[in-house]
Amino acid sequence: MFHCDITYRRGLSCKNRIDNLSIFIFLSFFCITLFGCQAPPSANATMDTSKISDQISEGLLEQYVIGVGDLLQISVWRNPDLSASVVVLPSGDISVPLVGDIKAAGSTTEQLAETISKGLDSFVRQPSVTVSVHSAVSAEYLQRVRITGAVNKPLSIPYRRGLTVLDFVLQAGGLTPFANADRALLYRQEGEELKVYPVRLDDILAKGDLETNYALLPLDIVTVPENSF
């Protein structure tokens, strides 16, 4: 009995040690996971910036605002006689069958469709209207990016998703021999504020350092100054 009791207690002691060791290992792993595995900020943040910039620009394009000169297609479901292609006049108006003149400039397609639906409500039962932009003439200069200064071919081109500073410089034929590459600047309108971002083109082109290889947005302007002698 005495021997068995000792064996039993030794078994408990061993089990307790194993349990304590298991708890210790678990807590150690938990602490390492919580505090030691947080990745430091990436030295090349361009990828994250590009994704964010693309999401922002996507949102801007989805909320396109109709302007003068735009060609619109107005479709009224089950009423082809009321459907029409119209151009936004210099006054900002369009003419819609049965409704007459409606202010279109300054509205999104969804807002204009709702306005037309309300106007047709007296003539058509539960009108269902869709508006699409077939030619966004007014957006041509609102969706452009520009590069000026010490580049071989200063450019003003339509914005395209995924376009970066490096892409833009290459399209501009590269830098002139007099360019002060690491003093380039990116000008970006954010709401009512004009923000300026330094662009280190020498690091991008000569060293492959893409930290300032920003993804561009509509209306961005990149300027490359010349060296002062």
C-alpha positions in Angstrom: 0.0 0.0 0.0 2.8 2.3 0.9 4.6 1.6 -2.3 1.5 2.1 -4.3 0.8 5.4 -2.6 4.3 6.6 -3.5 3.9 5.5 -7.0 0.6 7.2 -7.3 2.0 10.5 -5.9 5.0 10.3 -8.2 2.6 9.8 -11.1 0.7 12.9 -10.0 4.0 14.9 -9.7 5.0 13.8 -13.2 1.6 14.7 -14.6 1.7 18.0 -12.9 5.1 18.7 -14.4 3.9 17.8 -17.9 0.8 20.0 -17.5 2.9 22.9 -16.3 5.3 22.4 -19.1 2.4 22.3 -21.6 1.0 25.5 -20.2 4.4 27.2 -20.2 4.9 26.2 -23.9 1.5 27.4 -24.8 1.9 30.8 -23.1 5.4 31.2 -24.6 4.0 30.5 -28.1 1.1 32.9 -27.5 3.4 35.7 -26.4 5.7 35.2 -29.4 2.7 35.2 -31.7 1.3 38.3 -30.1 4.4 40.4 -29.8 7.1 38.9 -31.9 5.4 38.1 -35.2 4.1 41.5 -36.1 5.7 42.3 -39.4 7.6 45.6 -39.5 6.5 48.2 -42.0 7.6 47.2 -45.4 10.5 49.2 -46.8 8.8 49.2 -50.2 5.3 50.5 -49.4 4.5 51.1 -53.0 2.4 48.0 -53.4 0.1 48.9 -50.5 -0.1 52.5 -51.8 -0.9 51.3 -55.2 -3.8 49.1 -54.0 -5.2 52.0 -51.9 -4.8 54.4 -54.8 -6.5 52.0 -57.2 -9.4 51.7 -54.8 -9.7 55.4 -54.4 -9.6 56.0 -58.2 -12.1 53.2 -58.7 -14.5 55.0 -56.4 -13.9 58.3 -58.2 -14.8 56.7 -61.6 -17.9 55.0 -60.2 -19.2 58.3 -59.0 -18.7 60.0 -62.4 -20.4 63.4 -62.6 -22.1 64.3 -65.9 -20.8 67.4 -67.6 -21.3 69.6 -70.7 -20.8 67.7 -74.0 -21.3 64.2 -72.6 -23.3 61.8 -74.7 -25.9 60.0 -72.6 -28.1 57.0 -73.3 -31.5 57.2 -71.6 -33.4 54.0 -71.5 -37.0 53.6 -70.2 -37.9 50.0 -69.6 -40.7 48.7 -71.8 -41.0 52.2 -73.4 -38.6 52.4 -76.3 -40.3 55.5 -77.7 -39.2 57.4 -74.5 -35.6 56.1 -74.8 -33.1 58.4 -76.4 -29.5 59.4 -76.9 -28.9 63.0 -75.9 -26.0 65.4 -75.6 -25.6 67.6 -72.6 -26.0 71.2 -73.9 -23.7 74.1 -72.9 -26.5 75.2 -70.5 -26.1 71.8 -68.7 -29.6 70.7 -69.8 -30.9 67.7 -71.8 -34.3 67.3 -73.4 -36.3 64.2 -72.4 -39.5 63.1 -74.2 -42.6 64.0 -72.2 -40.5 65.6 -69.5 -38.9 68.4 -71.3 -35.6 70.1 -70.3 -33.8 68.7 -67.3 -30.6 69.9 -65.7 -28.1 67.0 -66.2 -24.7 68.6 -65.6 -23.5 68.1 -62.1 -25.5 64.9 -61.5 -24.4 61.3 -61.4 -26.1 58.8 -63.7 -28.1 57.5 -60.8 -29.3 60.9 -59.7 -30.3 61.9 -63.3 -32.2 58.6 -63.7 -34.2 59.3 -60.5 -35.0 62.9 -61.7 -36.2 61.5 -65.1 -38.3 58.8 -63.3 -40.0 61.5 -61.2 -40.8 63.5 -64.4 -42.2 60.5 -66.2 -44.3 59.4 -63.2 -47.3 61.3 -64.4 -47.2 59.6 -67.8 -45.8 56.1 -67.1 -46.7 53.7 -64.4 -43.7 53.0 -62.2 -41.1 54.1 -64.8 -37.8 52.3 -64.6 -35.1 54.5 -66.1 -31.4 53.9 -66.6 -28.8 56.5 -67.7 -25.4 55.6 -69.1 -22.6 57.7 -70.4 -21.6 56.8 -73.9 -19.0 59.5 -74.5 -17.5 61.3 -71.4 -16.3 64.4 -73.3 -16.4 66.6 -70.2 -14.1 64.2 -68.3 -11.3 64.3 -70.8 -9.3 66.8 -68.8 -10.6 65.8 -65.4 -9.1 62.3 -65.9 -5.7 63.3 -67.2 -2.2 63.2 -65.6 0.7 65.4 -66.5 4.5 65.5 -66.3 6.6 68.6 -66.9 10.1 69.9 -66.5 13.3 68.1 -67.3 11.9 65.2 -69.2 12.5 64.5 -72.9 8.7 64.7 -73.8 6.5 66.6 -71.4 3.1 64.8 -71.5 -0.6 65.3 -70.7 -2.3 61.9 -71.1 -5.6 60.3 -70.1 -5.4 58.6 -66.7 -5.2 54.8 -66.7 -5.5 52.6 -63.6 -2.1 51.2 -62.5 -0.1 54.0 -63.9 2.9 54.8 -61.7 5.5 57.5 -61.6 8.1 55.2 -63.2 5.7 54.3 -66.0 5.0 58.0 -66.6 8.7 59.0 -66.7 9.4 56.2 -69.2 6.5 57.3 -71.4 8.0 60.8 -71.3 11.2 59.5 -72.8 13.2 59.6 -69.6 15.0 62.5 -68.0 17.2 65.1 -69.7 20.9 65.3 -68.7 20.1 68.4 -66.7 17.4 66.8 -64.5 17.7 67.0 -60.8 16.1 63.6 -60.4 15.8 63.4 -56.6 14.1 66.8 -56.4 11.0 65.8 -58.4 7.6 66.5 -56.9 4.1 65.0 -57.2 1.3 67.5 -56.9 -2.1 66.0 -55.9 -5.4 67.6 -55.3 -7.1 66.1 -52.2 -10.4 67.7 -51.6 -9.8 71.4 -51.1 -6.1 70.9 -50.4 -3.2 70.7 -52.8 -0.6 68.2 -51.4 3.0 67.9 -52.5 4.9 64.6 -52.3 8.7 64.3 -52.9 9.7 61.8 -55.6 13.2 60.4 -55.7 13.6 59.6 -59.3 17.3 58.8 -59.1 16.6 56.2 -56.4 13.8 54.7 -58.6 15.7 54.7 -61.9 19.3 54.0 -60.8 18.9 52.0 -57.5 15.6 50.3 -58.0 14.3 51.8 -54.8 10.5 52.0 -55.4 9.5 53.7 -52.1 8.4 56.9 -53.9 7.1 55.1 -57.1 3.6 56.3 -56.3 0.5 55.0 -58.2 -1.0 58.0 -59.9 -4.5 59.4 -59.7 -6.5 61.7 -62.0 -5.2 65.3 -62.1 -1.8 64.3 -60.7 1.1 66.5 -61.9 4.7 65.3 -61.8 7.4 68.0 -62.1 11.1 67.4 -62.6 13.4 70.4 -61.9 16.7 71.1 -63.6 20.0 71.3 -61.7 21.1 74.8 -60.8 24.6 75.5 -62.0 
